[in-house]
């Protein structure tokens, strides 16, 4: 069996792996969207139907170590998929199983996000090792994978989120450079509202926090929740302040949802 390139074409039997020797040792996949398979022991049974996709970054310097860690029983972490910067997709946990990627998290009433979600890790240095744009090849591999998941499980666009959205007090990945706008162009996540309705229903910060919780965020740490909201919806300025623009964006998102435009 020959190996495929990131676009599904024949890359030849001698092609290397995005993850170095650790990746080359993995068996090839028969799935047209997946290049290699590595069954991580870090999973258990779901208690909820799949209704979410959570996107992460690995924040590791050693590419091969990403696979090793996600498959290490001592680490107690995993994800369903890992995508290399060259576009190589590795399946780590079967979709029907509960991977351990979100940790303590919350989204729209779900406290067990792991049971309700598919976790996708993007190989990336993260903020700790030189944060940068995500590669084109990686994004090109991510799009069809998310598209299939959204179609297969009828996942609402509002439930395709980042790790920082579901764990604002602990995580900031995939971060402000992740191209949510481009993913939204494919109809795979919500787009940032462009036209903001006039008006502001939030009399004070407490009202804003309640609205933020209504939209889906855990507001236990209010400042962190606002930063997470900004990171996703206003990434050019992340300061944790509830300013007029942030209030307007949240108001528009809630209006769109109430009008049935934001599923």
C-alpha positions as CSV (number, residue, x, y, z in Angstrom):
1,X,0.0,0.0,0.0
2,X,1.4,3.4,-1.0
3,X,1.1,6.5,1.2
4,X,-1.1,9.4,0.2
5,X,-0.2,13.0,0.3
6,X,-2.2,15.7,2.2
7,X,-4.7,16.0,-0.7
8,X,-5.3,12.3,-0.9
9,X,-3.0,11.7,-3.9
10,X,-0.3,9.1,-4.1
11,X,2.8,10.3,-2.4
12,X,4.7,7.1,-2.9
13,X,5.9,4.4,-0.5
14,X,9.0,6.2,0.6
15,X,7.2,9.4,1.6
16,X,8.0,10.6,5.1
17,X,5.7,11.6,7.9
18,X,4.9,15.0,9.3
19,X,5.8,13.4,12.7
20,X,9.2,12.0,11.8
21,X,10.1,8.4,12.8
22,X,7.2,8.2,15.3
23,X,4.8,8.8,12.4
24,X,6.5,6.6,9.9
25,X,6.1,3.6,12.3
26,X,2.3,3.9,12.2
27,X,0.2,1.8,9.9
28,X,-1.4,3.6,6.9
29,X,-5.1,4.2,6.9
30,X,-7.8,3.1,4.4
31,X,-9.8,6.2,5.1
32,X,-9.6,8.7,2.3
33,X,-9.3,11.6,4.8
34,X,-6.8,9.9,7.2
35,X,-3.2,9.0,6.4
36,X,-2.2,6.9,9.4
37,X,-3.7,5.1,12.4
38,X,-2.5,5.0,16.0
39,X,-4.8,3.7,18.6
40,X,-4.4,5.6,21.9
41,X,-5.3,3.7,25.0
42,X,-6.5,7.0,26.5
43,X,-10.3,6.8,25.8
44,X,-13.4,5.4,27.4
45,X,-17.1,5.1,26.6
46,X,-19.3,8.1,25.7
47,X,-22.3,9.0,27.8
48,X,-23.6,11.6,25.4
49,X,-24.3,11.8,21.6
50,X,-21.7,13.6,19.5
51,X,-22.7,17.3,19.0
52,X,-19.5,19.2,19.0
53,X,-16.0,19.6,17.4
54,X,-13.2,21.0,19.6
55,X,-10.1,22.3,17.9
56,X,-6.7,22.4,19.8
57,X,-3.1,22.9,19.2
58,X,-0.4,20.6,20.5
59,X,2.1,23.3,21.7
60,X,5.1,21.0,21.4
61,X,8.5,21.6,19.8
62,X,9.1,17.9,19.0
63,X,6.6,16.7,16.4
64,X,7.1,13.1,17.1
65,X,6.5,13.6,20.8
66,X,2.9,14.8,20.0
67,X,2.0,11.2,19.0
68,X,3.9,9.7,21.8
69,X,2.2,11.9,24.4
70,X,-1.3,11.4,23.0
71,X,-0.7,7.6,23.1
72,X,1.0,7.5,26.5
73,X,-1.2,5.9,29.1
74,X,0.6,7.9,31.8
75,X,-0.2,11.2,30.2
76,X,-4.0,10.5,30.3
77,X,-4.6,12.8,27.3
78,X,-5.7,12.0,23.7
79,X,-7.7,13.3,20.8
80,X,-9.6,11.7,18.0
81,X,-7.4,13.2,15.3
82,X,-4.0,14.9,15.0
83,X,-3.1,16.9,11.9
84,X,0.5,17.7,11.0
85,X,1.7,21.0,9.6
86,X,2.2,19.3,6.2
87,X,-1.4,18.1,6.2
88,X,-0.9,14.5,7.4
89,X,-3.9,13.3,9.4
90,X,-3.5,10.6,12.1
91,X,-6.5,8.9,13.8
92,X,-5.8,8.3,17.4
93,X,-9.2,7.4,18.9
94,X,-12.3,6.0,17.1
95,X,-15.1,8.6,16.9
96,X,-17.5,6.4,18.8
97,X,-15.2,6.5,21.8
98,X,-14.7,9.3,24.3
99,X,-11.2,10.8,23.9
100,X,-9.6,12.8,26.7
101,X,-8.9,16.1,25.1
102,X,-11.0,18.9,26.7
103,X,-10.4,18.3,30.4
104,X,-12.5,20.3,32.8
105,X,-14.7,22.2,30.4
106,X,-18.1,23.5,29.7
107,X,-20.2,24.5,26.6
108,X,-23.9,25.3,26.3
109,X,-24.9,23.2,29.3
110,X,-22.5,20.3,28.7
111,X,-20.1,19.8,31.6
112,X,-18.7,16.6,30.0
113,X,-17.5,18.1,26.8
114,X,-15.3,15.0,26.1
115,X,-18.5,12.8,25.9
116,X,-20.2,15.2,23.5
117,X,-17.3,16.1,21.2
118,X,-14.7,15.1,18.6
119,X,-11.3,16.5,19.5
120,X,-8.9,17.6,16.8
121,X,-5.3,18.5,17.6
122,X,-3.2,20.6,15.2
123,X,0.5,20.1,15.4
124,X,1.7,23.6,16.2
125,X,4.3,25.2,18.5
126,X,1.6,27.3,20.2
127,X,2.2,30.4,22.3
128,X,5.0,28.7,24.3
129,X,7.3,28.0,21.4
130,X,6.8,30.8,18.8
131,X,3.1,31.3,17.9
132,X,2.6,31.7,14.2
133,X,0.0,31.3,11.4
134,X,-1.3,27.8,10.8
135,X,-0.1,26.2,7.6
136,X,-2.1,26.1,4.4
137,X,-1.6,22.3,4.1
138,X,-2.9,21.8,7.7
139,X,-6.0,23.9,7.1
140,X,-6.6,22.1,3.8
141,X,-6.6,18.8,5.6
142,X,-8.8,20.1,8.5
143,X,-11.6,21.4,6.3
144,X,-12.8,18.1,4.7
145,X,-12.4,16.4,8.1
146,X,-14.6,18.9,9.9
147,X,-17.1,18.9,7.0
148,X,-17.5,15.2,7.3
149,X,-18.0,15.3,11.0
150,X,-20.5,18.1,10.8
151,X,-22.5,16.2,8.2
152,X,-22.3,12.8,9.9
153,X,-23.3,14.0,13.3
154,X,-25.4,17.0,12.3
155,X,-23.2,19.3,14.4
156,X,-24.4,22.9,14.6
157,X,-21.9,25.5,13.4
158,X,-22.1,27.1,16.9
159,X,-20.7,23.9,18.3
160,X,-17.5,23.9,16.3
161,X,-15.3,25.7,18.8
162,X,-11.8,26.1,20.2
163,X,-10.3,24.7,23.4
164,X,-10.3,28.2,24.8
165,X,-14.1,28.5,24.3
166,X,-14.8,25.4,26.4
167,X,-12.1,26.0,29.0
168,X,-11.5,29.7,29.2
169,X,-9.9,29.7,32.6
170,X,-7.2,27.2,31.5
171,X,-6.6,27.3,27.8
172,X,-6.0,29.7,25.0
173,X,-5.7,27.4,22.0
174,X,-5.9,27.3,19.1
175,X,-5.4,31.1,19.6
176,X,-6.0,34.3,17.9
177,X,-4.3,33.3,14.6
178,X,-6.6,30.3,13.9
179,X,-8.5,31.2,10.7
180,X,-12.1,30.9,12.0
181,X,-13.2,33.3,9.3
182,X,-12.0,30.9,6.6
183,X,-13.6,27.9,8.2
184,X,-16.8,29.9,8.4
185,X,-16.7,30.5,4.6
186,X,-17.2,26.8,4.2
187,X,-20.2,26.9,6.5
188,X,-18.4,24.9,9.2
189,X,-18.5,27.3,12.1
190,X,-20.2,30.6,12.9
191,X,-18.8,33.7,11.2
192,X,-18.0,36.9,13.1
193,X,-21.0,39.2,12.7
194,X,-20.2,41.9,10.2
195,X,-23.3,44.0,10.5
196,X,-24.1,44.9,14.1
197,X,-27.6,45.9,15.0
198,X,-27.9,49.2,16.9
199,X,-28.7,49.0,20.5
200,X,-27.2,47.5,23.7
201,X,-29.4,45.5,26.0
202,X,-26.7,45.1,28.6
203,X,-27.3,47.6,31.4
204,X,-24.1,46.6,33.2
205,X,-21.3,44.0,33.2
206,X,-23.4,41.5,35.2
207,X,-26.0,41.5,32.4
208,X,-23.2,41.0,29.8
209,X,-21.9,38.0,31.8
210,X,-25.3,36.4,32.0
211,X,-25.7,36.9,28.2
212,X,-22.2,35.3,27.7
213,X,-23.3,32.3,29.7
214,X,-26.5,32.1,27.7
215,X,-24.5,32.0,24.5
216,X,-22.5,29.1,25.9
217,X,-19.4,30.2,27.9
218,X,-18.5,29.2,31.4
219,X,-18.3,32.6,33.3
220,X,-16.9,31.3,36.6
221,X,-13.8,33.4,35.8
222,X,-15.4,36.4,34.2
223,X,-12.2,38.0,32.9
224,X,-11.0,34.8,31.3
225,X,-14.4,34.2,29.7
226,X,-14.3,37.7,28.1
227,X,-10.8,37.1,26.9
228,X,-11.9,33.7,25.4
229,X,-14.8,35.5,23.7
230,X,-12.5,38.1,22.3
231,X,-10.0,35.5,21.1
232,X,-12.7,33.9,19.1
233,X,-14.7,36.9,17.9
234,X,-12.5,39.9,18.1
235,X,-8.9,38.5,18.0
236,X,-7.2,41.8,17.0
237,X,-7.6,43.0,20.6
238,X,-7.7,40.7,23.6
239,X,-7.7,42.5,26.9
240,X,-10.6,41.1,28.9
241,X,-12.4,44.4,28.9
242,X,-16.2,44.5,28.2
243,X,-16.2,47.4,25.7
244,X,-18.8,48.5,23.3
245,X,-17.6,46.4,20.4
246,X,-17.5,43.2,22.4
247,X,-21.0,44.0,23.7
248,X,-22.3,44.6,20.2
249,X,-20.8,41.4,18.9
250,X,-22.3,39.2,21.6
251,X,-25.7,41.0,21.2
252,X,-25.6,40.3,17.4
253,X,-24.7,36.6,18.0
254,X,-27.6,36.2,20.3
255,X,-30.0,38.0,17.9
256,X,-28.9,35.8,15.1
257,X,-29.4,32.7,17.2
258,X,-32.9,33.8,18.3
259,X,-33.7,34.4,14.7
260,X,-32.6,30.9,13.8
261,X,-29.6,32.1,11.8
262,X,-26.8,30.7,14.0
263,X,-27.3,27.0,14.2
